[in-house]
Amino acid sequence: MFTKEEAQQLRKEFWIAFAEKYPRKWLLHHTKIKDFSFKFFADSKKAQVLLDIEPRDPEKRTIYFEKIESLKTILLEEHLPEAIFEREFYLENGKLISRIWVQLDQVSINNKKSWDAIFDFFYEHMNAFELFFYEYEEYIKDLELNT
């Protein structure tokens, strides 16, 4: 077990090591769509690459999710075959969002031996997510264009 400070330091080392292995600027929050962002996540059991759709307006959240969902076959066949779609996903704080993600199990941010596997997973899957987004960006952004 780690102290809070040790765990915090280890997480810091993890993200620095990832940035050194894959030094590039990721899309993440720079989608130009409010509350529509890509994220990396790792804990003691898994790693995830996420697309969180979080507008407070449930109608906007639904529209964005349905736009991505209308492209589901393309996303699964050409980019991320193991993507999971969750129209209603509750965060730990109780906030309702929509989420699309991929997951790598049996890895731990606390185990440096699994870092390379996590880094490679992050790179490969976020890159695929970004390519998909850039290809369909105009369609996704346009709230007037129905699915």
Buried (B, 14 or more C-beta within 10 A) or exposed (E): EEEEEEBEEBBEEBEEBBEEEBEEEBBEBEBEBEBBBBBBBBEEEBBBBBBBBBBEEEEBBBBBBBBBBBBEEEBEEEBBEEBEBEBEBEEEEEEEBBBBBBBBEEBBBBEEEBBEBBBEBBBBBBBBBBEBBEBBBEEBBEEEEEE
